Amino acid sequence: MVKYIVKRVLLLIPIVLGAVILVFTINYFNDSSPAITILGAAATPEKIAVVEAELGLDRPYFVQLGEYLWNIITKLDFGKSYSYNVPCSELIASRFPVTAVLGLLGVIISVVIGVSLGILAAVKQYSIFDYGSTLLATVFSAVPNFWLAMMLMLVFSVKLRWFPVSGLSTWKGWILPLISISIGPISLFLRMTRSSILEVIRQDYVRTARAKGLPEHKVISHHVIKNGMIPVATVIGLFVGISMTGTIMIEKIFNISGLGLLMYGAINTNDFILLQGCVIVCAIIISGMTLITDITYAFIDPRIRAQYVNSGRKKRLKTKTIKGSEGERA
Amino acid sequence: MIRKAVSSQPKVRKRRGRFAETAHRLSKNIPAMCALCFVVLLIMSAVFAPYLAPYDYAKQDLTQKFVTPNLAHPLGTDNFGRDILSRLLFGGRISLLVSVMAVAMSVGGALIVGSAVGYFGGALDNIVMRILDVFMAIPGMLLTIVFSVALGTTLFDTALAIALTSIPALARQLRASTLLIRDQEYIEAAKSFGSSHWRIIWKHVIPNTLAPVIVQTSMRLGEAILAISGMSILGLGVQPPTPEWGNILASGQEYIRTYWPLITFPGILIGLAMLSFNLLGDGLRDAMDPRLKK
């Protein structure tokens, strides 16, 4: 098991480095100069040149990239924000917790609701509940979360005045953003759980369990859910990362000062280095989540666990199953 | 008696081509057909927008600001007194155009990259796949933002930003299907006839990977519309005063406390467009390859 974890962690390093290089490169070829952002209206070609020299932007691409990478690796330093004039890492660290909590809560809510509705829909297949929930899931998976956020705000904050229009100062402020973030993933988890459970429910061992006289609720809880949840469990980890970035627009709409609002500000003030830092942090978190998911998957799925516990059979099975788990990701 | 028995036998099914067979199966899928109708309606309304729109989409009338829907303005007017229905009709042109451009570029790019990489394999495959892995480590939305910031906000730039983001996943999928085809006998036969590699890719590999591509095209069109409007919410993408569903929606956000039509109608259109493209994609998948049906 340790060997598997070490291998996965080592595989992560080139990906994360690649992501940093990619984002840096895209930004490097940006036409507009950060000097204009700093100088504002006072920008003249001479002043721009001076500021660019100060920032070291006149140096060759590889020197800048090397320095940027080195600062991230050694000091977790993402450079200094042009518009706030403080280190990006400080800004990101101060805004990150809100986004993380929002994202995590969103995932917890969507998993709990989506999975339980999915199980119910599958167990009561062809019932009104099944049709209704699948229909609603199809519809809601097409509703853009930013529009849903606006509509919820319009109805519940503006018209009915049940919830505040912006901010997270009271517990009421959390409700609408969380609903907007969760509806899409709920639909997704519902559909995934439903199809996965339906696949399991027709297996022979389920029939065996019923045939030996096990009460239906025990069949479902012990045999069906346990096996049906494996494919669903593998995507939960990925969703933590995705929902964290999915909050960008929600944060903008509800004016929640998290990472998303920081990015929104960075986009609109041309603060590229801050945007770059935010994107890289998100990419690192998502890669980390993918890693945790893969490792958890290895723990949950006995087929993967077996090959690492029983080292004698390791070689034969290794390539096949690991590829399988990566295919799941794609 | 005998005649009756003969006539009651099921008719011999007419042989159909692959396209007709797919169309026939698709026509039996009610949700997909509804979706197709809506998509056709959207395209028609975009094409004929100048004839359908009751007003000039850019004409401002400051005496008619924030008029709630009535007979003269079926969907109301916006903050400059412009007719929302006309703006949505013209906005549909931009939204659809940009998403079609984005999907065309991403499918084209992915076809070239995916089939070439899958066909030739070896070191090229390894290098390209590792680069695509890096692209996929960055969440799609963020990558589109970064590209969009770097490229600019013209229609083409927006489409390109979305296309560049969606190429990796699609290319990866096409590579997988190319790998399955690469070792088939007919490819070997083509090689033995002396066909060049690119001819084999063009004539044999790509046509055989086309089914998933068509399904993906439909799905991606919906996603592209969503991405474009998402960009507009963040102040990127197509810039006002050019009407586009996303930026009409974004402009309404400022007036959410006082005026509802400006955020309601564009959102409904975006949602319906996405739903239709998704349902159509699902229907096409089932129709083209019944084995994939869930």
Interface residues (C-beta under 8 A of the other chain):
Chain A: P14 I15 V16 G18 A19 I21 L22 V23 I26 N27 F29 N30 D31 T138 V139 S141 A142 V143 P144 F146 W147 M150 M151 M153 L154 V158 V165 S195 G241 I242 T245 G246 I248 M249 K252 I253 M263 Y264 I267 N268 F272 L275 Q276 C278 V279 C282 A283 I286 S287 A330
Chain B: R130 I131 D133 V134 F135 M136 A137 I138 P139 M141 L142 L143 I145 V146 F147 V149 A150 G152 A169 R172 Q173 G222 L226 S229 G230 I233 L234 G235 L236 L249 G252 Q253 I256 R257 W260 I263 T264 G267 I270 G271 L272 M274 L275 N278 L279 K294
